[in-house]
Amino acid sequence: MNEQQFAGIAAACDRLLRAPGTNLARLAVPELHFLNEHPSVLAQYASLLTGRSAGRFSNVPRAVIRAARGLTRSLAAPRAAALHLGSIDVVIVSHLLKPDQLHQGSDFYFGALQSHLQDHGVTSLLVLISHLAAARSGQDTQPFPFPRIILPTTASLSTEVHIWRQCTSAWRALRRESAGARNAADNRLAMLASRQALSASTVANLRMHAAVADICQAVNPKIVITTYEGAGGERLIWHAARTAGRRPLCVGYQHAMVLERAHAIRRPVAVPELDCDPDVILTLGEIPHAALAASAGLQSVRLIEYGSHRRATLPVLPQPQHRPRRCLVLPDASFHECAALFDFALDCARRRPDISFALRPHPMVDTRSLLRRLPVLQKLPGNVALSLDKPLEQEFTRARYCLYRGSSAAMHAVRAGIKPYYLARPGELPFDCLFDLADWRETVDSPQDLLTRMSLADQFTNSAAASRAASICERYISPVRPAALDELLAMVSL
């Protein structure tokens, strides 16, 4: 995909979302929220560039089977217990990606936010959307220091029937818009969206919407906070929150990197019939704050620089030239990114036994599943190790370089003085999360290229460029700012 195609798909997605008569099911189609240039995102739109489209009724049989299963689960599922928490000031909607999260005091995305709210005399409920294959749902996950609940993954029979009516209505409307599209690109996108209107992900989004609406009606919150990356699920959470007795303040937390071409996070959906955009965005630091503030579509949104609980205080570090010739390999949470970076690193390691490599999976990756899917990791060369248990800050003390693509861990590595190398792949739009660090990070495209550049970096250390890059990263990810919470809470009467 090239720049022009990227811009065209982004604009076409927004046209379909904002078309007259857009219903909740269309809003729930993940593919209509064009996030950014990450390969896992762009892969969803590959069919738009080939000129091919699936048959007219390609997704209908599977959708009918899926609807029947959903209705069966609704009949078999026990009735969800009513919430008896009384009124709650703040509802935080987060994500359950690993079972270990259920045994941690702080949330992966929001850290100790519930504790901070309690210090202000504010009550809160953490609602976890489960992404696990098998997990409890609709149950209070006590004992925990603060109220938490796993969102139900089933809906009542009447809700399930309503969801499928919405989906089939969206499917028919998108088919009509495809037939009347003014160009081939819009035709193919509307066809793709019509198929996705009947998909499992769209239905799951609508079930989530119904469950969040039930919770908000039960606890009547004054503030509803969730993550903010531009995804459709976030818009559904805010829309669901506004069905409660009072209109809560809807807040998004920009917890991840804003890539150079990030689209959905920089604009409102702005559907007149569906009130689904945030009132407030909490930002990660000074630089992303400025980037979002410069977005024309966000001028009516209140931005508050909040920071990140993941920004650890770095230990006293030796100068990079005094550290071992060790490269940290830092993929993001995508399995394909893990495979690409780890395979590349292993190739480099076999060529240069005098350089060691630490393969560090993203904390939200299931390590057992990764080892099963990448058996090469079970028998590594002597100069390669899996880094699973040590704190990342400890790994920084023993590394000179890092190999990365889209992971924000690379930004923390640069804070520690580590030289970053971005792995580019042929025919791909770059999605370098360190695109601002032009005079420090380097791009490589082959094992020999990386090894040569490492050797050159050892011979010619550019301390000034390293210092400038570290300063930018310090400004990109700030420590959590206590005054930010005061500013947010002052917007509502608590």
N, C-alpha and C positions, 0 to 999 in steps of 0.2 A: 504494500500500500504506500502511495506517495502522499506528499503534503496536500495536494489538491483533492485527492480522493478522500483523505481524512476529513478535510474541512467540509466537503460535500456531504458525507455521511452524517457528520455531526449536525449540520443544518437541516438535513432531511428528517433526522430523528426528532428534532425539536418541532418541525412543522407538523409531524404526525401527532405528537403529544398535545400540541396546542390547537389541533383541528376542532371545529365545532362538534359538539356531541361526545367528546372524549369521556369515557366512563372510567370507573375505578379499575376495571380489569385491564384496560389499555395502559393506565398509569402503572400497573403492576408488572407489565412486560419488562424484564430486566434489560433487554437489548435496546429499548428505546431511550435508555439513559446512557448516552455515549460517554464513557468515563475518561479515557486517556489513551495513550499510545502503547501501553503494555501489551506484549504479544498475546497474552491470554485473553485480553479484551478484543484485540483486532481479529483474532481467530473466529470470533462469533459472526463477523461480517464478511468472511472470505467469499461466501457464495455470491455476494453482491458484485464482486469484481470479475466473476467468471462468465456472467451472462446467462447462467443456468438458473432455473428455479424448479422447485419440486412440484409434483403433480397437484392438481387442484384440491384433492381431498386427502393428501398424504398423511396428515397428522390426525385425521378424524378417528380412525379405528382405535389407535392407541389412546386417544383422549376419552373415548367412550369406555374403554376398559378401565382407565384411570378413574373416571367418574364413578363407575360401579364399585371399584375398590374403596374409594373414599366414602361412599354412602354406606358400604358394609362396615368399614371401620367406625363410622359414626354410630351405627346401630349397636356395635359390639362394645364400644368404649364406655367405661363407667362415666357417669355424670361428673363433671368437674366440680370439686368442692368450692363452695362460695368463699370469697375472701372475707376475713373478719379482722382486718387490720385497722378499720376506721379510716378517717381522712389522713392522707399522706401528702406532705408538702411537695416532694420531688420524686418523680419516677425516672429511673435511669434504665434505658434499654440497651443491653450489651449483647455479646455473642459468646456462646459456649462451643468451643472448637476442640477442646481436649478434656477428657474426664478429670485430669489433675486440677483443672480450674475450680472444681467443686470443693477442693480441700485447701484452697488458698484464701487467706483473709482479705486480700486486695484483689480487685478486678484487673484482668489483663489490660483492658482498654482505658479504664477510668481510675485505676490505682486505688488510693485510700479516700476517694471522694466522699463515700458515705461517712467515714470517720470525720472528715473536715466539716461536712454538713451538720453532724451531731454536735461538733464543737460550737457551731453557730446556733444551736437550739432548733435545728431543722430536721424533721423526720424524712426518711427516704425509703424507697423500695427499689431493689435491683432486679430487673426482669431480664432473664437470659433466654435468648433465642437459640435453641439447640440445633447445631449442625452435625450432631453425632448420628451414626446409623441406628444406635439403640440407646435411648436415655430415658430416664424418668421425665415426666412432664406434668405440669399443672400441680406440682407439689412444692411445699415450702421446703427449702434445702437446709433447714436447721440441723445441727447446731452451728450457727454462725453469729458473729457479733452483731450483724444487722440483718433486717428482713430481706430475703432473696427468694425468687421463685423461678422455676423453669417454665417457659411459656408452653401451653398445651399445643400439641401437634395435630390434634383432631378437632373437628368442629361439630356442633350439633347437626342433626339431620336437616333442619330448616336452613341453617347457615350454609351447609354443604350444597343444598339445592340452589340457594340464592347465588352462591359463588359460581356454580356451573352455568346458570342463566346469564350471569354477567360475562363470563368467558365466551360463551357462544355468541352473545350479542356483539362483543368486541371483534370476534372472529369474522362475523358477517360484515360488520362495518368496514373492517380493514380490507376484506376482499373487494368490497365495492370501491373503496378508495384506490386500491391497486388497479382495478379495471379503468378507473377514470383518471389515472395519474398523468401528469403533463409530460413526463419523460421516463425513459427506461429505468433510470436509477431509482426514482420514487416508486415506480411500479414494483421493482424487486424488493425494496425495503418494506413496502406495505405487505407484500406477500410473505416475507420473512416474519414480520411482526404478527401477521394473522396466524401463522403456524405456532409462534411462541405464545399467543394468547391462550392456546389450549395446552401449554406445556406444564410439566410438574412444578417448575420454578415459579411460574405465574400463579398457579393455584396455591402453592405454599405461601407466597407473599400475601394472597388474599385471606388465607386462614390466619396468618400472623396479624393482619390488620384487624380481623374480627376479634382475636384474643386480646390485643392491646386495647381495643375499644372497650371490651368488657372490663378490663382491669381499671382503665381510666374512669369509667362510669362508677366503678365500685369504690375507688379511693379518692376521686375528685382532686387530682393534683393541681398545684399552682404552676409547676414547672415540669416539663418533660424533656429529657436530654437523651440524645443518642449520638452515635458516631456520624461523621459527615465526610463522605467521599464523593457524593453526587449520585449514589445508587438509588434505584427506585424504591427499595424497601424502606429507606430513611423517610422518603416523602409519604409513604403509607403510614408510618408511625406517627408523623405529625398530623396527618389528616385524621387518623383514628383518635388521637389525643383531643382533637377539637370537637369530637362528638360527645365529650363528657359534659357534666353539668355546667361547669365554668369553662371559659376559654383559657387554657393554660399558656404560659410563655413557652414557645417551642424552640429548643436550642440544639445546635449541631456542634460536635467537637471534631475539628479538623486535626485528627491524631496522626495522620500519615503524610508522606511527602506529597507536595503538589508538583507533578511532573510538568515539563515544559509545555506540553500541548494539552494538559488536563482541561477538559471541556465542561462536563456536567457539574463539577464543583464550583465553577465560576459563573453560573447563571441560574436564575430561578426557572422552575417549570412554567409558572405563570399561566395555569389553566383556570379561567374564570370560574368554572363550575366546581373545581376541586381545590380547596384551600390547603395546600400541601408544602409550602415553602417555609424555611425557618425564620424566626424573628431575630435570633441571635446566633452568631457563630463564634465559638471559642477557638482561638488559633494557637498553633504550636510555638510560635515565636515571632520575633520582629520581622523577619524576611517574608515568611508566608503571609503574615498579617498584611504587610504592604502589598503583596501580590494580589490578595483577595480584595483589598480596599481599592485597588486600581481597576477592578472588574466593573464595567458599566452596569451589569445586571444586578450587582449586589449593593447598589447605592442606598437602598432603603433598609438594608439589614444592619443591625448593630454588631460591630466586631469588637471582641474583647480579647486582648492577648493573655492567654491562660498559661501556656507552657506544657511540659510533659513530665510525668512521674518517672518515665524511663530514662531521663537524663541523669545518669549517675555521676557522682563526684569522682573524678579520676584520681587514682593514686599518684604518688610521685613516680615519674616515669624516667627511665634512662633515655638519653638521646638515641634516636633511631639507629645511628651508625654504630652504637654500642649494643644493640640488640641482635639476637641471632638472625641469620638469613632465613626468615620464616615468613610465609605468606598465609594470611587468613582468607579463607574462601567464604564469601558471605552472600548466599542466595536469599531471595525473598521466599514467601510461603508457598509458591507454586512448585509442584513436583517437577514439572518440565524444566523450570529454572534450576532446581537442585541438580537434576540429571545433567543439564548442559554445562553448568559450572564445575561440578565434581568430575565429570569425564574429562573436561579440558585440563583441570588441575592434575589429574592422574597422568595424563599425557606429558605434561610439563615435568612432573616429578620423576618419571621414568627416564627423561632425557638428562636431568640434572640432580643426581643423588645428593649433591652438596647443599641443595636448597630444600627446606622442609615446608610442608603444606598442612595446614589445619583446616579440615572441612567442618564447617559449623552450620548445621541446619537451622532454619528459622525456628524460634521457640514454639510456634503454633503448628509445626509439622510433627506428625506422629512418627517417632523414630523407628518403632517396630515395623510399621508399614513401609517406611522408606527403605529399611534394610531388606525387606522382603521384595520390594519392587526393583531395587538396585543391588543385586547380589554381589557385584564387584566390590562393594563397601565392606563385605565380610572378610576379605583377605587383601589387606592394603600393603603396598610397599613399605619398607622400613622408614622412609622419610615422609610418610603420610599418616596422619592420625585424625580420627573423628573427635571433634570437640563438642561434648555433650553436657558436661556437668560443671565445668569451671565457669565462674562469672566472666562475661565478655571483657570487663575491665582488666581482669587478670591476664587474659590472652593478649591484650594490647601490650603488656610489658615485655612480651616475648616475640613481637612481630615487627618487621620493617615495612611489609607491603600488605595490601589487600586486593583481592580480585572480586569484582562485584558486577551487578547490572542494575537492579532496581531496589535493593534493600537499603533502608534507612540506617542500618548498622554501619554502612560505609561512612556515613556522616559522623558517627561517633568515633570511628577509627581515625578519621582525619583530625578530629579534636585531639587525639592522642599522638599526633605527629606522623601517622602512618601514610605511606605513599599509596594512592589508589589507582587501580588499573581497571578500566571499563572494558568488558568483553563485547565487541561488536560482532554481529553475524550478517552474512550476505543478504541483501535484499530487504533489510529490516529497517523500519523507522527507529532511530535510537531512542531509548527511554532512560537515559542516564540521569539518575537522581541527583548527581553532582554537576549538572550542566553549568552551574554558575562558577565552578572552580577551573576556569579555562587555563590558568598558568600553573596548575599543580597536578590535577588528575590527567591521566593519559589514556588513550584508546588503543586497544590491541585487538588483533584479529586472528592470531595464530600462536601456538605454543612458542615457536622460535622468536616471534616478535616480543612476547612477554619476557622471555628469558634475557633477550638482548637489552631491553629497556631496564630491567632490574639491574643488570650489570652496569649500565651507564649511570643509573641513579646512585649506585654505590660509589662511583668514581667522582660524580659531580653533584654534591648535595646542595640543593637550593633552599637554604633555611628561611630566606625572606618569603618565598612563595609558600612554603609550608606554614609559616606563621600567618600569612594573609588568609590562607584556606581555613586554618583552624579558627580564625576570628569570624569568618563567614558562618561556619558551622555552629559556633557558639551563639550567634545571633539567629540562626535558623531554628534551633531547638533550645528554648529557654527552660530554666527550672520552673516548677509550678509557682505561680505568683499568687500569694494569699489575697492580695487586694483584688484580684480578678473575681474571686468568689463573692467578696463583699459587693463589688460592682454589679454582679449578676443578681444577687439576692435583693439588692436595692431596687430592682426593676419591678418587683412584686411586693405585695404587702403580706409579710409573714409574721 
